[in-house]
Amino acid sequence: MIVKEVTAILEELAPLENAEGFDNVGLLVGDYIQEVSGILVTLDTLENVVDEAVTTNCNLIVSFHPIIFNGLRKLTGTTYVERVVIKAIQNNIAIYSMHTALDNSDKGVNSKICEVLGVLKPQILIPKTNTIKKLTTYVPVESAQILKNALFEAGAGNIGKYDNCSFTSLGTGSFKAEEEANPTIGEIGEIHFEKEAQINITFSASVEKKVMNALFKNHPYEEVAYEILTLENRNQHIGMGMVGTLTNAMKEVDFLHLVQERMNASGIRHSQLLNKNIKKVAVLGGSGAFAIKDAKAAGADIFITADVKYHQFYEAEGKMIIADIGHFETEQFTKNLLVDYLTKKIPNFAIRLSESKTNPIKYL
């Protein structure tokens, strides 16, 4: 396989278009056409991770966090970022990062946290907007189903737990072909009327290129009439954080102990306990304090995240518990998720879970 084939598989799980605008995702170092000898999956790409990749003959590192975030103005080896990039280039190792593209996936970081903690039926906490588009096009009635099938195959027509979704209305289209035209139906210079189907179908912005290719490849007309609109609908399958419920309500302290054990947390910073049971749980891996109000609005009894500042704990306002278990701790199982995913997709390929330690925070 080449790098591009591996990244295409990863982008089925977490399309790069779904990453946040501030982020730096995708192939950060290397060449898309480079042949892959092995894949090393890690949370962070540090020098020891590159060394591990060299030792294990893995020339593609799939990393959650991007090693290059704010850009590089020089490569002199004076910072850890520069040294990692230099070492990767010297050893012909490609580095690919997913970060908020995977954060925003309903099968990504926060889904994994819910799985580990036993949180059931998780839903997106902050659904993303401007990620759903709508295509309207017009096609001869006899060609409508063929075109719809092609659009479905390209990824259009998925709404929640339903696929092959569309709306079709019938009417009459008219056109007159000019001298240089090559009409599929009708005669040059004459106004032609055709019974047509108007097809309306929605799709995720991440598959727009595939949908448009399918439209032009399978539409019978020389000139395709179509409209694309970006909808304001909230996407229930793309967005930050998740919220779900426990099978059985638990006492606050008991649940916090369960979180500490299952998430391997050295300590938990939390707001005041409220002396009520925990049933509804909201989670957001990484720095998630910005979602405190969303967790409260969702009716969560506890919000598990990281990097909460002193005054932000006050925002619990006696309505829920805010629990900061550590940045690394909330995201640590992400690499396991990616290894499992890649192993299922390419089972007869060298995929390794990095054993290198990358957590920069230590505890007494």
Number of C-alpha atoms within 10 A of each C-alpha: 13 14 22 16 13 19 19 12 15 21 17 11 16 25 22 22 15 21 22 17 9 9 17 22 25 21 20 16 20 18 15 15 11 16 14 21 16 17 26 26 27 28 27 23 27 22 20 14 24 25 17 16 23 18 9 16 16 23 24 30 27 29 26 26 20 24 23 19 13 10 9 10 7 8 12 9 13 9 9 12 19 19 16 21 26 17 17 26 14 9 14 17 22 24 27 25 27 25 24 27 27 28 27 27 22 23 15 23 31 32 26 21 26 22 12 13 16 15 22 16 13 20 20 24 24 22 19 20 15 14 20 20 20 18 21 16 19 25 23 20 18 11 15 20 15 12 20 24 15 18 24 20 14 19 19 28 24 16 17 9 5 8 12 15 15 17 12 17 11 14 12 13 15 11 14 15 17 12 9 7 13 14 16 11 14 16 16 15 12 11 11 14 13 15 15 21 22 21 20 20 22 24 23 22 18 19 16 19 11 14 22 15 13 21 20 14 12 17 21 17 16 12 12 13 11 14 11 15 12 16 14 12 13 15 19 16 18 27 26 26 32 28 27 21 20 16 11 9 13 15 12 19 13 12 17 19 14 14 19 16 13 14 20 15 17 13 13 17 14 18 20 16 14 13 9 12 16 23 19 23 26 30 31 30 28 25 15 19 22 11 19 26 12 17 28 20 11 17 15 23 21 29 28 27 27 25 17 22 10 8 7 15 19 12 16 19 13 12 16 24 25 32 22 26 26 24 19 20 21 25 23 23 18 25 22 17 17 23 20 14 15 20 15 10 13 13 11 8 14 16 21 20 16 24 12 17 12 17 12 6 8 6 5 3
